[in-house]
């Protein structure tokens, strides 16, 4: 059976080398880390607002909550950027 390239040989699936996993670029890693940082910061704000609705008060005001959310966003984004390539996450972009 010809493989369609004109040489008359047959192509076997096992003859190909397996494709190496795609390494994400620094720009895509930075974008992913920034988005995960936003998710972390907003998740903190959602939990804090839920606590305020149920319990009534927190020891810090809204300014303190936004400062904490910002620091959580920076920390989670930094951790994501530092560790994402080690997890070999499959990207669907």
C-alpha positions as CSV (number, residue, x, y, z in Angstrom):
1,X,0.0,0.0,0.0
2,X,1.5,3.4,-1.0
3,X,1.6,6.2,1.4
4,X,0.8,8.9,-1.1
5,X,4.2,10.6,-1.4
6,X,5.3,8.7,-4.5
7,X,8.0,6.5,-3.1
8,X,5.9,3.4,-3.0
9,X,6.7,2.7,0.7
10,X,4.3,2.3,3.5
11,X,4.1,4.5,6.5
12,X,3.9,2.9,9.9
13,X,2.6,4.7,12.9
14,X,5.4,3.3,15.1
15,X,8.1,4.7,12.9
16,X,7.6,8.3,14.1
17,X,9.3,9.6,17.2
18,X,6.9,10.8,19.9
19,X,6.4,14.6,19.9
20,X,8.1,16.4,22.7
21,X,5.9,18.3,25.1
22,X,5.5,22.0,24.1
23,X,7.3,24.3,26.4
24,X,5.3,27.5,27.0
25,X,7.0,30.8,26.3
26,X,7.8,33.3,29.0
27,X,5.1,35.7,27.7
28,X,2.4,33.0,28.0
29,X,3.6,31.9,31.4
30,X,3.5,35.5,32.6
31,X,-0.1,36.0,31.2
32,X,-1.2,32.7,32.9
33,X,0.4,33.8,36.2
34,X,-1.2,37.2,36.0
35,X,-4.6,35.6,35.5
36,X,-4.2,33.2,38.3
37,X,-3.1,36.1,40.5
38,X,-6.3,37.9,39.7
39,X,-8.3,34.7,40.5
40,X,-6.6,34.4,43.8
41,X,-7.2,38.1,44.7
42,X,-10.8,38.0,43.7
43,X,-11.4,34.7,45.5
44,X,-10.1,36.3,48.7
45,X,-12.5,39.2,48.3
46,X,-15.4,36.9,47.7
47,X,-14.7,34.9,50.8
48,X,-14.2,38.1,52.8
49,X,-17.5,39.5,51.6
50,X,-19.2,36.3,52.4
51,X,-17.8,36.4,55.9
52,X,-19.0,40.0,56.3
53,X,-22.5,39.0,55.2
54,X,-22.7,36.0,57.6
55,X,-20.6,37.3,60.6
56,X,-21.0,41.0,60.4
57,X,-17.6,42.5,60.7
58,X,-13.9,41.9,60.2
59,X,-10.9,43.4,62.1
60,X,-9.9,45.4,58.9
61,X,-11.9,47.8,56.7
62,X,-12.3,47.7,53.0
63,X,-8.9,49.4,52.4
64,X,-7.2,46.6,54.3
65,X,-9.2,44.0,52.4
66,X,-8.1,45.4,49.1
67,X,-4.5,45.6,50.3
68,X,-4.6,42.0,51.4
69,X,-6.2,40.9,48.1
70,X,-3.5,42.7,46.2
71,X,-0.8,41.0,48.2
72,X,-2.5,37.6,47.7
73,X,-2.8,38.3,44.0
74,X,0.9,39.1,43.7
75,X,1.9,36.1,45.8
76,X,-0.3,33.6,43.9
77,X,0.8,35.0,40.6
78,X,4.5,34.7,41.6
79,X,4.0,31.2,42.8
80,X,2.2,30.3,39.6
81,X,4.9,31.7,37.4
82,X,7.6,29.9,39.4
83,X,6.0,26.5,39.5
84,X,3.8,26.2,36.3
85,X,6.6,24.9,34.1
86,X,7.5,22.2,36.7
87,X,4.0,20.8,36.6
88,X,4.0,20.2,32.8
89,X,0.5,21.7,32.6
90,X,-1.2,21.0,29.3
91,X,-2.2,24.3,27.8
92,X,-5.3,24.6,25.6
93,X,-4.6,27.9,24.0
